[in-house]
Amino acid sequence: IPSGDDDVFAHRGHGLGKIEEEGCYVFLGARSDAKGQDAVADIQRATGKTDSIEAVLIDVTDEASVRAAAESIRAKLEPRKLYGLVNNAGVGLSTGATPEETLDTNLWGPLRVTEAFLPLICPKMGRIVMTGSGSGPSYVAGVADAATKRTLCSPDVTMDFITDHAKSALGSDADSFGGYGLSKALLACYTMVLARDHPNITSSSCSPGFIQTKMTDGYGASKTPEEGTVSLVHCLFDKLDGNGWYYGSDALRSPLHFMRNPDEPEYDGVIPF
């Protein structure tokens, strides 16, 4: 189930086509029924498949909506389990969202969805993918305090730290994009918490790259949405060497303390401070 921005997924026919090729049935999360049905129709036209995807109404900022979506899918699946969950919801940059709204959608939204859907995910081979951003590592690079910076990169990070840092760092000098980079950095932290708490489920965060969407209008993004599926598909289906890792747009492991570009060496896992 990809949950979140139906506008983006409507233009990711290639990525969803790959998911369908793997034999998966896709529940596509959307904030409105009309947008969800339009997105499904667009994807069906792009992939030529009409019986392996359906829209599910979900607003990741609304606890009741998230719970209702989880219950509707549970009723359809039982006794089967979900293979994977993709958290794709995102606002910020050109969307006009406030910093508080950005955190609520980009960080707490995936947390609400993941916690609600965890009981539905296969406990032996399930996968969870968070759509991150290079702005997360860029945020961490701007954090002045070395101990805080190290915690933001540590697999031992805690939910208490995530909650406290989300409150204290909003509007800080490092938070230069109105909560966007902060939200993505803490989303990567939450991914590490999931990997530790649920080691049999493979949880990853990944960057789609600097792709052109409504969110990046005016920021000079050059990639098409179709090019933004490489790391997502990798995290969903390929053999991964670790749990809780962050991957760049080229599907190579990337650091959380600076933004690695696709032509640079893969991250070796060492935190240098």
C-alpha positions as CSV (number, residue, x, y, z in Angstrom):
1,I,0.0,0.0,0.0
2,P,1.5,3.3,-1.1
3,S,0.0,5.9,1.2
4,G,0.0,9.6,0.6
5,D,0.4,11.9,-2.4
6,D,-1.8,10.5,-5.2
7,D,-0.6,13.3,-7.6
8,V,2.9,11.9,-7.4
9,F,1.9,8.2,-7.7
10,A,-0.3,9.0,-10.6
11,H,2.9,9.9,-12.5
12,R,4.9,6.9,-11.3
13,G,3.4,4.3,-13.6
14,H,6.8,2.8,-14.1
15,G,7.3,2.2,-10.4
16,L,3.9,0.8,-9.8
17,G,4.1,-1.2,-12.9
18,K,7.2,-2.9,-11.4
19,I,5.3,-3.5,-8.2
20,E,2.5,-5.2,-10.2
21,E,5.1,-7.2,-12.1
22,E,6.1,-8.7,-8.8
23,G,2.6,-10.1,-8.4
24,C,1.5,-7.5,-5.9
25,Y,-2.0,-6.0,-5.5
26,V,-1.7,-2.3,-4.8
27,F,-3.8,-0.3,-2.4
28,L,-3.2,3.3,-3.4
29,G,-3.8,5.8,-0.5
30,A,-5.4,9.1,-1.4
31,R,-6.8,12.0,0.6
32,S,-10.0,12.3,-1.5
33,D,-12.0,9.6,-3.3
34,A,-12.1,11.6,-6.6
35,K,-8.3,12.1,-6.7
36,G,-7.7,8.5,-5.8
37,Q,-9.9,7.2,-8.6
38,D,-8.3,9.6,-11.0
39,A,-4.8,8.4,-10.0
40,V,-5.9,4.8,-10.3
41,A,-7.2,5.5,-13.8
42,D,-4.0,7.3,-14.8
43,I,-1.9,4.4,-13.6
44,Q,-4.1,1.8,-15.3
45,R,-3.7,3.7,-18.6
46,A,0.1,3.8,-18.1
47,T,0.5,0.2,-17.1
48,G,-2.3,-1.4,-19.1
49,K,-3.4,-3.3,-16.0
50,T,-6.9,-2.8,-14.6
51,D,-7.4,-5.4,-11.9
52,S,-4.4,-5.1,-9.5
53,I,-4.8,-1.6,-8.0
54,E,-7.5,0.2,-6.0
55,A,-7.8,3.5,-4.2
56,V,-8.1,3.7,-0.4
57,L,-9.3,6.9,1.3
58,I,-6.7,8.0,3.9
59,D,-5.6,11.3,5.3
60,V,-2.3,10.7,7.1
61,T,-2.9,13.8,9.4
62,D,-6.1,12.4,10.7
63,E,-5.9,9.5,13.2
64,A,-9.4,8.4,12.6
65,S,-8.9,8.3,8.8
66,V,-5.8,6.3,9.2
67,R,-7.4,3.7,11.5
68,A,-10.4,3.5,9.1
69,A,-8.1,2.8,6.1
70,A,-6.3,0.1,8.1
71,E,-9.5,-1.6,9.1
72,S,-10.9,-1.5,5.6
73,I,-7.8,-3.2,4.2
74,R,-7.6,-5.7,7.1
75,A,-11.2,-6.7,6.2
76,K,-10.2,-7.3,2.6
77,L,-7.0,-9.1,3.3
78,E,-7.8,-11.4,6.3
79,P,-6.2,-13.9,6.9
80,R,-3.6,-12.7,4.4
81,K,-0.9,-10.1,5.2
82,L,0.5,-7.1,3.4
83,Y,3.9,-7.5,1.9
84,G,4.9,-3.9,2.0
85,L,4.0,-0.3,3.1
86,V,5.2,2.8,1.3
87,N,4.9,6.1,3.1
88,N,4.9,8.7,0.4
89,A,2.9,11.6,1.9
90,G,4.7,14.8,1.8
91,V,4.2,18.6,1.9
92,G,6.5,21.6,2.2
93,L,8.6,23.7,-0.1
94,S,6.2,25.0,-2.8
95,T,3.0,23.5,-1.3
96,G,2.3,26.4,1.0
97,A,2.2,24.3,4.2
98,T,3.3,25.8,7.5
99,P,6.3,24.3,9.3
100,E,3.9,22.7,11.8
101,E,1.8,21.2,8.9
102,T,5.0,19.9,7.3
103,L,6.1,18.0,10.4
104,D,2.5,16.7,10.9
105,T,2.4,15.3,7.4
106,N,6.0,14.3,6.7
107,L,6.9,12.9,10.1
108,W,3.9,12.2,12.3
109,G,1.8,11.1,9.2
110,P,4.1,8.1,8.4
111,L,4.3,7.3,12.1
112,R,0.5,7.2,12.3
113,V,0.2,5.1,9.2
114,T,3.0,2.7,10.1
115,E,1.7,2.1,13.6
116,A,-1.8,1.4,12.3
117,F,-0.7,-0.9,9.5
118,L,2.1,-2.8,11.4
119,P,-0.3,-5.6,12.5
120,L,-1.3,-6.1,8.8
121,I,2.3,-6.5,7.5
122,C,3.9,-9.9,7.1
123,P,6.0,-10.4,10.3
124,K,8.5,-12.6,8.5
125,M,9.3,-10.9,5.2
126,G,7.4,-7.6,5.2
127,R,8.9,-4.3,4.1
128,I,8.3,-0.7,5.0
129,V,9.7,2.1,2.9
130,M,9.7,5.8,3.9
131,T,10.1,8.4,1.1
132,G,12.8,10.6,2.4
133,S,14.9,13.3,0.8
134,G,18.4,14.6,0.5
135,S,17.2,17.6,2.5
136,G,17.3,15.3,5.6
137,P,21.0,14.8,5.5
138,S,21.4,18.4,4.5
139,Y,19.6,19.4,7.7
140,V,21.8,17.2,9.8
141,A,24.9,18.7,8.2
142,G,23.7,22.1,9.5
143,V,23.2,21.0,13.1
144,A,25.9,22.7,15.2
145,D,25.9,20.5,18.3
146,A,28.0,17.4,17.6
147,A,26.2,15.2,20.1
148,T,22.8,16.0,18.6
149,K,24.2,15.4,15.1
150,R,25.5,12.0,16.1
151,T,22.2,11.0,17.6
152,L,20.5,12.0,14.4
153,C,22.7,9.4,12.7
154,S,22.7,6.7,15.3
155,P,20.7,3.4,15.1
156,D,20.2,3.8,18.9
157,V,18.1,6.9,18.4
158,T,14.9,6.9,20.5
159,M,11.3,8.0,20.0
160,D,11.8,10.4,22.9
161,F,14.6,12.1,21.1
162,I,12.6,12.3,17.9
163,T,9.7,13.9,19.7
164,D,11.8,16.3,21.7
165,H,13.9,17.3,18.7
166,A,10.9,17.9,16.5
167,K,9.7,20.4,19.0
168,S,13.0,22.1,19.9
169,A,14.5,22.3,16.4
170,L,11.6,23.7,14.4
171,G,12.7,27.2,13.3
172,S,16.3,26.6,14.3
173,D,19.2,27.8,12.2
174,A,19.6,24.3,10.7
175,D,15.9,24.3,9.8
176,S,16.2,26.4,6.7
177,F,13.2,25.0,4.8
178,G,10.3,25.5,7.1
179,G,10.4,22.0,8.8
180,Y,11.0,20.1,5.5
181,G,14.6,18.9,6.1
182,L,13.9,18.5,9.8
183,S,10.9,16.2,9.0
184,K,12.9,14.1,6.6
185,A,15.9,13.7,9.0
186,L,13.6,12.6,11.8
187,L,11.7,10.2,9.4
188,A,15.1,8.5,8.8
189,C,15.5,8.3,12.6
190,Y,12.1,6.7,12.9
191,T,13.1,4.2,10.3
192,M,16.0,3.1,12.5
193,V,13.7,2.8,15.5
194,L,11.4,0.5,13.4
195,A,14.3,-1.6,12.4
196,R,15.4,-2.1,16.0
197,D,11.9,-2.7,17.3
198,H,10.7,-5.0,14.4
199,P,13.9,-6.7,13.2
200,N,12.0,-9.3,11.0
201,I,10.4,-6.5,9.0
202,T,12.9,-4.7,6.7
203,S,12.4,-0.9,7.1
204,S,14.2,1.6,4.8
205,S,14.1,5.2,3.9
206,C,15.1,6.5,0.5
207,S,15.4,9.5,-1.6
208,P,13.6,9.6,-5.0
209,G,16.0,12.3,-6.1
210,F,15.3,15.9,-7.1
211,I,12.2,15.2,-9.1
212,Q,9.7,17.7,-10.6
213,T,6.4,17.7,-8.8
214,K,4.1,20.4,-7.4
215,M,6.2,20.4,-4.3
216,T,9.4,21.3,-6.1
217,D,8.0,23.9,-8.5
218,G,10.4,26.8,-8.7
219,Y,13.3,24.9,-7.1
220,G,15.0,23.8,-10.3
221,A,14.2,20.1,-10.1
222,S,15.3,18.2,-13.2
223,K,14.2,14.6,-12.8
224,T,10.9,13.3,-14.0
225,P,8.7,11.4,-11.5
226,E,9.3,8.2,-13.5
227,E,13.0,8.6,-12.6
228,G,12.2,8.7,-8.9
229,T,11.3,5.1,-8.5
230,V,14.7,3.4,-8.6
231,S,15.5,3.5,-4.8
232,L,11.8,2.8,-3.9
233,V,11.6,-0.3,-6.0
234,H,15.1,-1.4,-4.7
235,C,13.9,-1.0,-1.0
236,L,10.7,-2.9,-1.7
237,F,12.0,-5.9,-3.6
238,D,15.8,-6.3,-3.8
239,K,18.0,-8.1,-1.3
240,L,19.2,-5.5,1.2
241,D,22.3,-5.8,3.4
242,G,20.9,-3.9,6.3
243,N,17.8,-2.8,8.2
244,G,16.9,0.8,8.9
245,W,19.3,2.1,6.2
246,Y,18.9,5.2,4.1
247,Y,19.3,4.9,0.3
248,G,20.1,7.6,-2.3
249,S,18.2,8.0,-5.5
250,D,20.6,5.6,-7.2
251,A,19.6,2.9,-4.6
252,L,23.0,2.9,-2.9
253,R,23.3,3.3,0.9
254,S,23.8,6.9,1.8
255,P,24.8,8.8,4.9
256,L,22.5,10.7,7.2
257,H,25.0,13.4,8.0
258,F,25.5,14.9,4.5
259,M,23.8,14.6,1.2
260,R,25.6,12.1,-1.0
261,N,25.3,12.6,-4.8
262,P,24.7,9.6,-7.1
263,D,28.2,9.8,-8.6
264,E,29.9,9.5,-5.2
265,P,31.0,6.4,-3.3
266,E,28.5,4.3,-1.4
267,Y,28.3,5.1,2.3
268,D,30.4,2.8,4.5
269,G,28.2,3.2,7.7
270,V,30.9,5.1,9.7
271,I,29.7,8.1,11.7
272,P,32.8,10.4,11.7
273,F,32.0,12.4,14.8
